[in-house]
Amino acid sequence: MPILNILIVLIIVGFLLWVVNTYIPMDKKIKSIFNLVVVIAVIIWLLKVFGLFDSLSNITV
């Protein structure tokens, strides 16, 4: 995946997260949980895109 596509996706996700946080009334706790879920999903997606998630799944504890 080209770096430009990754940047575009990150900009769109950031914009949508800003719109939800600004214009949709939610309780602070729900909003923070929603933000955390979106950030974790984006981090996992980035790890998969860069191929680091597969190498992390091979580690045994």
ABEGO torsion letter per residue (X at the ends): XBAAAAAAAAAAAAAAAAAAAAABBBBAAAAAAAAAAAAAAAAAAAAAAAGAAAAAAABBX
